[in-house]
Amino acid sequence: MRILRKRLRALHPSALERFEYQRAHARVVEVRGASHAAMVSHPGTVTRMIEDAARTTAE
């Protein structure tokens, strides 16, 4: 699972990174307004992703 930060200006996910996520069948969530520290700027979104990942892995 991967969070893409939409507001981050210094680094943008390259086409290669996106290809790698697709190849790994990773769930990608793009969060508008998220800073480099998405867990600080959008803690609820990150928490839900972690909980979803834990539930999915436990099945």
Secondary structure as UniProt FT lines:
FT   STRAND          2..5
FT   HELIX           15..23
FT   TURN            24..25
FT   STRAND          28..31
FT   TURN            32..33
FT   HELIX           38..41
FT   HELIX           43..58
//
